[in-house]
């Protein structure tokens, strides 16, 4: 859905920023900010911060001022807790009428009286012949307006409003081989994405792993690894059999546990696919930590495709 403020906004920010872009992930308890800067023609990840969501608009304005970010292009990614992602049949209408046709279906599925902003993204072209459903995103209109106003008042140039699943697709090296990204922020659900050529082919949210951080390596082996590996295997089977795609070659993980290396080895031993730490495909400062909470905002900063705006 194209929201008509973009052309107006860009005209208001005539003074160039020394930074390339800012990505912001909007969550329930915190918001995360990633900043990219072009150095010698190459994008560099130069800043990463997290701030409490309470009074976030004021906090963002102060952050922008303190870090000289005014007029920088800004891309937003809502965290998975802030929207619903549904797989729905494509309505038999013209492209321009799809969103309107989806409105009632979404409301019926969500049992919600809240005013929603709805948009969708198609399956990748390579899977379109076997995957007829649309990926439909529903976000509170109140949240959209709050984000728009907060970003503009902070002095940033709002460019894109998108979602976490798509933002993280920007972080992997483009490849004809399919990979899985398995990501979890602190105490949250796991997101399993299957990505090929930076396009999202398949996505699932895995419940029941919110306490992953509390388990020791020994406890992980007492059922957790087997259950998680089964979920991964089922997703790979669906990708191969239903989407008729070549097998997944590698799994990248960024999870809420201090035992990530051990967990990677455990999973590899069960499903016989290489498992590695999720390292974003971007140049960064040597001392820049890579954490699960930084990935969606970083992917948003890299993003140049539109979903909700």
Secondary structure, DSSP 4 states (H G I P E B T S, - for coil): ---TTHHHHHHH--SPPSSSEEEEEE-SSEEEEEEEEEETTEEEEEEEEEEESTTHHHHHHHHHHHTT-TT-EEEEEE-GGGEEEEEEEPPSS-GGGHHHHHHHHHHHHHT--S-EEEEEEPPPGGGTTT--EEEEEEEEHHHHHHHHHHHHHTT-EEEEEEEHHHHHHTTSPP-SS-EEEEEE-TT--EEEEEEETTEEEEEEEE-S-TTGGG--HHHIIIIIHHHHHHHHHHHHHHHHHTS--PPP-EEEEE-S-TTHHHHHHHHHHHH-SEEEE---SSEE-TT----HHHHHHHHHHH----S--
